Amino acid sequence: MTTGPTAIAAEVTLFRGAAAPTAPLVAAIEAIAARAPFRHLATPNGGTMSVAMTNCGPWGWHSDARGYRYAERDPLTDAPWPAMPPLFMRLAQGLAERGGFAGFEPDACLVNRYAPGARMGAHRDWDELDKRHPIVSVSIGLPAVFLWHGATRRERPIATLVEDGDVIVWGGRARAGFHGVRKLADGLHPVSGALRYNLTFRRAK
């Protein structure tokens, strides 16, 4: 159900149900993954991410032993990343404006796929060149708990349940905020099955 905006923290806004219905988003994700398959990326410290990832748009986020960075081509296939669907662009721009950040033109969309047991540790999105642009995060499928830590990952997080179609937008002074996602619980969703997807829109370059 769509409701009005809710402040999680200063310049961090939750829009309940703003991306519903999400079935068209899942169809677009499946088309993206057919060209740029999901993969579990290696981290610079030698670990492997529990969340599977792919990208669409001119730039895609990548991680390996060399570090975190954006790449113009998919390192797995050496092909350009799939184009960002117009549906994605309209959604990201509209929600950014509702969150107080008009003029957002994302050039990267990270597509995260969570299976039960997957989680995202506390981190901040900080590989983008121009930090004036916001982050727009769209939840699809199984519910999860979004954790907003704030200025450092050591701060006690604000825990927020995010469900299918919910969108969180943050920017401005909150742009450097640390955030994460608790381990995904088992479940079954009519749109995504036993999975949760997350779309994270950014301006990389």
C-alpha positions, 0 to 999 in steps of 0.5 A, a space after each residue: 500500500 502506498 503511503 506518504 513519506 516517512 523520515 528514517 533519519 535526516 535526509 533519509 526518506 522511506 516511500 512505502 509501496 512507491 515502486 508497486 506493482 513490481 512484476 514489471 521490474 522483475 521482468 526487466 531484471 530477468 532480461 538484464 540477467 540474461 545478458 549480464 548474469 548474476 555473480 557473487 563478487 570477490 572483495 578486496 580482502 579475499 571474501 565473497 559477497 553473499 548477495 549476487 549482483 549484476 548491473 545495467 546502465 552506462 556504468 556497472 559497479 564491480 569488486 575484486 582483489 583490485 578493489 571497488 570501482 565502476 566499469 564501462 564493460 561487464 568484466 564477466 563477458 567483456 560486453 557493455 552493460 545492458 541499457 537501463 530500462 526506461 521504467 527504471 529511469 522514470 522510477 529513479 528520477 521520480 522518487 529522487 524528486 519526491 525525496 528532495 533531489 530533483 534533476 537526478 540522472 542515474 548512470 548506474 543501477 546495481 541489481 542485487 539478488 538476495 537468497 535466504 541467508 544473504 546479507 549486506 554488511 554496513 557500508 557506504 556508497 562512496 565510489 561515485 565521483 559527484 556526491 551531490 547526487 542521491 542514492 535511490 534504493 528499491 526493494 522487490 519481493 521478500 521483506 528485509 530489514 534495512 539498517 541505517 547506521 549513519 556517520 560511522 558503521 559503529 553507530 547503533 543502526 535504525 532498523 526499518 522493515 522494507 517490503 515489496 515496492 518500498 523505496 528509500 532515498 538518501 542524499 545531502 548530508 546523509 549521502 555518506 551514511 553507512 547502511 546495510 541489510 540483515 540476513 534475509 529470512 526464508 519466505 515465498 513471495 508471489 512476485 519474486 519467489 524465494 528471493 529479494 531483489 534490490 535496485 540501487 540507482 546512482 550517478 557514478 560519473 
